[in-house]
Amino acid sequence: MHPDRPYKVLKHIIKKYNLKDISFHGLRHTSISLQISSGIQTQIISKRAGHSNISVTHSIYSHFFDNEFKEVANKMDYFLNIKTV
């Protein structure tokens, strides 16, 4: 297979289905971001992404983890403020 083939296939699919233009790197970033948002463990995401350690994943995608931390804090606040009858 010619090295340009995957790129050409991706561009063909984007054009055929009138999708927003995205690179393979953009697809990778989107995939990792969606995994974080869906609550998959950081260790698994980091390993699948081929990062040398979890801190690499955290540093690149810190804005997504900040949102996750806020969500956890909100849930804990909810649980701690539940009034028992």
For each residue, the residues with C-beta under 8 A, 3 or more apart:
1: 5 6
2: 5
3:
4: 7 8
5: 1 2 8 9
6: 1 9 10 24
7: 4 10 11 24
8: 4 5 11 12
9: 5 6 12 13
10: 6 7 13 14 24 27
11: 7 8 14 15
12: 8 9 15 16
13: 9 10 16 17 19
14: 10 11 17 19 20 21 22
15: 11 12 18
16: 12 13
17: 13 14
18: 15
19: 13 14 22
20: 14
21: 14
22: 14 19 26 27 30
23: 26 27
24: 6 7 10 27 28
25: 28 29
26: 22 23 29 30
27: 10 22 23 24 30 31
28: 24 25 31 32 49
29: 25 26 32 33
30: 22 26 27 33 34
31: 27 28 34 35
32: 28 29 35 36 45 49 57 61
33: 29 30 36 37 61 64
34: 30 31 37 38
35: 31 32 38 40 44 45 48
36: 32 33 40 42 45 61 64 65 68
37: 33 34 64 67 68
38: 34 35
39: 68
40: 35 36 44 45
41: 44 45
42: 36 45 46 54 57 58 65
43: 46 47 54
44: 35 40 41 47 48
45: 32 35 36 40 41 42 48 49 57
46: 42 43 49 51 53 54 56 57
47: 43 44 50 51
48: 35 44 45
49: 28 32 45 46 57
50: 47
51: 46 47 54 56 57 60
52: 56
53: 46 56 57
54: 42 43 46 51 57 58
55: 58 59
56: 46 51 52 53 59 60
57: 32 42 45 46 49 51 53 54 60 61
58: 42 54 55 61 62 65
59: 55 56 62
60: 51 56 57
61: 32 33 36 57 58 64 65
62: 58 59 65 66
63: 66 67
64: 33 36 37 61 67 68
65: 36 42 58 61 62 68 69
66: 62 63 69 70
67: 37 63 64 70 71
68: 36 37 39 64 65 71 72
69: 65 66 72 73
70: 66 67 73 74
71: 67 68 74 75
72: 68 69 75 76
73: 69 70 76 77
74: 70 71 77 78
75: 71 72 78 79
76: 72 73 79 80
77: 73 74 80 81
78: 74 75 81 82
79: 75 76 82
80: 76 77
81: 77 78
82: 78 79
83:
84:
85:
